Amino acid sequence: MTSLVEIDLSPEVEGDPPTLTEYQAVEFVSLPGNAEALELSIDGVVLSPFLRPGDPRWRWTWNPGAAVGVHTLRLAACRGTRVERVWRLNVAPRKIDRARYLALIEDVERVAIGLVRSLAGAVVEAHLAASEGASRSWLDDADMLFGSFFDRFEQAAHRILAHPRSTMQRDERQMLLGQATDVSVTALHRAIQGDLEVAPPDVATHVQRALRPEGGFLPRTTVQQRSSVTFDTAEHRLLKHTLETLRGRARRCADWAQREVTRLDTVAPGSSRAARARAIASRCDQCARRIAGLLATPFFDQVTALRHVPAVTPLIRRDPSYRQIYRMWRALRQRLVVDPGAPFDLSVVDLPLLYERWCVLRAVWSLLDLGVDVHSHNLLITPPGETDAWAINLPSDAPLLIAGYKGWDLTVRYQPRYPPAVSAQSGDTFVSLDRHTRIPDLAIEATRPGHPPRIIVLDAKYRLDADERAVPADALAEAYAYAGAIGAADPPSVVAALILYPGTGAAERYPGGAGAIPLLPGAVDALDAALTRELG
């Protein structure tokens, strides 16, 4: 338990108050000076003052609870007029929570990328080079695309724009017969299939001699072929497309990195991850502006859109500048970009929820490592465009995963609702066996013809006992409740109800089905072993 901190706000004290820790009780004090009354408020909420015998200072007590972040502290001195002084009051999370928060968001990225690689199948493999085996985070991807590789690409683009390669193209133009300078046999054959009109004797005399020597109707128009220089080549379409895609990716990376900076500012502003995100946000923003400058070149007004996947042309093979453009295009397609998405865009205040959702991802990953045969899933959101990212979906109204394992059909559900049998719907296989609706964090339902159904319940609790090593007794009691209260019929179908907690104690498993598994980033072996045992 933390001790009470005293913060002096008297007029002679300068500077901002010291940073507090969450749940840190504080007592603010201030001499009244010439004021008749003092009023202290935090974020607009006025605190109640009190005095102590023999001490002229006014006092106010406050506890931030879990309200991590920056708060506005305002002290008003009233004597005829109202004079206010304002401070920024920072409330930081506990050191252990800061460390775990950083570890969780980093592991969420790693697991999310692994899930995309495993579950998206051929869709992802088509975008990955055979030599790329390691998963990459958003930060790694931004470093690769917008570091020295981007500088070489930009230099190549400038060289191309300074001396673009051109080609000759032949096109056709419809014109009046009398204005045509050359009429080919093919053009003439096509022309007589169109509208005809009486031609004056001085129009296209050679055509008249060939078709109408006595005079009469001639084609009104004909097609004239011509040759011209064009820069609308396959290589320049590829350059334009790559620039547009890269600009979108740079903007996305800058937005994501800035969001990460904002999230980390209240937790660990001096961490290496925050510094890296800050640098990437600045770098990607600069790159997006430089790309926009390239695309604003009038040269691209005459270059049309890329209509199909480009081939390696002879020009790309022999010209290093065009080859560099092709390399960037391939890099954009081969980079596996994963943003875990809204379910994990949580501040440190929501650390218990972040831990819960990380546990869900880790449990699914353990099942995939176990070798289950995936039939279908609802875990991934496919990117709608080339500049978008894969994201994680955690629906509670549909299975996360449907798979097979050793003859069992497995259905993995996030926050499933098991209502009492009296209120269950006809399609509900499992129900609550008492009068309470049961909603665990994760359930693995296993069915097999000729065998009784089985359920493995996993429930995350971001709580520890007094020693801060093992799961508290009330959480373990909840596991017993799950073990005895969910099934298809009497008796219960739950073979294991395991509490997942952020501790370092030993895994526990009791005869009634209840148990507890310590689970933290880098320490997941106990969960893997438990699922192997329960599903084996």
Secondary structure as UniProt FT lines:
FT   STRAND          5..8
FT   TURN            11..12
FT   STRAND          20..21
FT   TURN            22..23
FT   STRAND          26..30
FT   TURN            33..34
FT   STRAND          37..42
FT   TURN            43..44
FT   STRAND          45..46
FT   STRAND          50..52
FT   TURN            53..54
FT   STRAND          55..62
FT   TURN            65..66
FT   STRAND          69..78
FT   STRAND          82..92
FT   HELIX           95..119
FT   HELIX           122..125
FT   TURN            126..127
FT   TURN            130..131
FT   HELIX           138..145
FT   HELIX           148..162
FT   STRAND          167..176
FT   HELIX           177..179
FT   HELIX           185..191
FT   TURN            192..193
FT   STRAND          196..198
FT   TURN            201..202
FT   HELIX           205..211
FT   TURN            213..214
FT   STRAND          217..219
FT   STRAND          221..230
FT   HELIX           234..265
FT   TURN            266..267
FT   TURN            269..270
FT   HELIX           272..295
FT   HELIX           298..302
FT   HELIX           314..318
FT   HELIX           320..334
FT   HELIX           342..344
FT   HELIX           348..350
FT   HELIX           351..370
FT   STRAND          373..377
FT   STRAND          380..381
FT   TURN            386..387
FT   STRAND          390..392
FT   STRAND          401..405
FT   TURN            406..407
FT   STRAND          408..414
FT   HELIX           421..423
FT   TURN            426..427
FT   STRAND          431..432
FT   STRAND          442..448
FT   TURN            449..450
FT   STRAND          451..460
FT   TURN            466..467
FT   HELIX           473..485
FT   STRAND          486..487
FT   STRAND          494..501
FT   STRAND          508..509
FT   TURN            511..512
FT   STRAND          514..518
FT   TURN            521..522
FT   HELIX           525..535
//
